[in-house]
Amino acid sequence: MSLHPALRFSDPRAFAERSIRAHGIALSGGATSDLDSRVLRAWRRSGAAGISPDQELPARVLTREQVADARQRTPLRHIAADVVASVSDTSAAGRHLVVLTDSRGCLLWRSGSPHVLRRADSIAFAEGADWSERGIGTNGISLALETGTLTHATAGEHYVRAHHGWTCTASPVRDARGRILGVLDVSHPVRFSSSETAALVRCGTRLAETLLANGVGGPSPDDPRPPDAGSRPGPGPDESTDRGDNPVTEIRLLGWRPSVIRADGSTVDLTPRRAELLALLASREAWTARSLSEALYGDRDATATVRGEVRRLRQLTGLSIDSQPYALASHERGCVDFLSVEHPDDLLPLSEIPAIIDLRYGI
């Protein structure tokens, strides 16, 4: 059995000690059950890419001119300052570092207190550094790019030993078509581990995606990166969602890559928030706006936000979702994977909202 996720925040020192011990065992060729199999697979890929656990610098670090060029090429350039400022703490007492990367995991913006910035400099956690899996091995940013959802990397879960004093929480930032444009990451020393970090990252990600959806920024004509491999873009905000000739055949909410799949094989990846919303809609026949607001946000008065999220979910996926009350069409509920298993303990594994946890464990 792997380390219990709750230990990451309830006893970060114990989590760090056990994960670092497991790191040593695994990299020496031994077997350990203390680490998630996804992390172990990521380590194997890191080693195969030529990354050493004793590596000190990323495989690639951009020059100042290259950083300026990379910033101009990403659609995040118009929103980066607002997003980073919204979650940073530059005071002398600030404990965490905020970074924003491009779609390949290259750090382009960061912010934090002078003390935290100095610590980050010691591990090349700075503008221009390639923090993808192939650049510096498994870390929070690389896991977010790989899984497509909010992830944590604490202490020994990092492939490179120099990173074992840090804990990182990272989330992809997507455009309206579901494409990953970059990653927002909040990192700090392990001893400051807190579940509140995930909420901070979610808020920052939601702000970024809201600004993008409202037309701030937008696709860069010079960005050569195609939509995520294995997926096709969903409809834009003004596209028709009438797809009777191409019905939904599967709604995947178990595991790390929540998505909606249609008869022609096209796939729309879901952001963590939209996946949570869809899981709640699927879990019962109908919801009032107030009950859905409370389940999703812990606030019964967030009905306007819920209406906006439902509208965007319809636009993105073309799902049939009725209003007043909110209800997912019965034929589409029949396509939801977690409703057909007895123990859906892999339902949106990184979601921490109580309603999803209750569904996960059948409470």
ABEGO torsion letter per residue (X at the ends): XBBBAAAAAABAAAAAAAAAAAAAAAAAGBBBAABBAAAAAAAAAAAAAGBBAABABBABBBBAAAAAAAAAABAAAAAAAAAAAAABBABAABABBBBBBBAAGBBABBBEBAAAAAAAAAAGBBBGBBABAAAAEBBAAAAAAAAGBBBBBBEAABABAAAAABBBBBBBBBBAAGBBAEBBBBBBBAAABBAAAAAAAAAAAAAAAAAAAAGBEEBBAABABBBBBGBBBBBBAABBABAAABBBABBBABEABBBBBBAAGBBBBBBAAAAAAAAAAAABABBBAAAAAAAAAGBAAAAAAAAAAAAAAAAAAGBBBBBOBBBBBAAAAAABAAAABABBAABGAABABAAAAAAAAGX
